[in-house]
Amino acid sequence: QFAETPVKAEKPLSSGLQKFRRAVRKVMMARRFQAAACKVGISITNEPPHAVLAVTEVMDSNGKLQGDPGYRNPDIRIGDVLRMINGASVDALPIGGVKDALFGPANSTVLLRMQRPNGSTYDVQAKRHMAVTRAGAEAMHKQNRQHPPPRSTGYRRSSTAGSEEGIW
């Protein structure tokens, strides 16, 4: 009753079509990351006061990375303490609230008030440029609501969000 249909052997894709598909994939990935939350490139302790544990790729509002010629902010150093984000104090905020304030749209800027161990303060205008996938950001946010962070000051914890959790 059902006739068998012959299976056609698939032809290899032409090099032009392969290039086109790769280009489309590249554009789709770029758009996905544009819509994703971005981070500024610092790692801080989970408990207040939120001291800097690592500095990965802090970028100023002109797109210059910390350490590059033309970088316009004071250097963020390990041991400095994050005091304010966009004028709001983070002294009593849990790590989830700090992350929410640090994450934002790609290429937007955030004003960080930092304090050195000697007590002096300085401001950093940082660009959010390190993309986090939407799924990763949602997983981190969900984890922080369900399970408060441990008291340790480690910045890498196991999570469904990936290996870069803790760098904001």
Secondary structure, DSSP 8 states (H G I E B T S, - for coil): --------------HHHHHHHHHHHHHHHHHHHHHSEEE-SEEE-SSSSEEEEEE---BBTTS-BTTSTT--S----TT-EEEEETTEE-TT--HHHHHHHH-EETT-EEEEEEE-TTS-EEEEEEE--EE--HHHHHHHHHHHHHS---SS--S----TT-TTTTB-
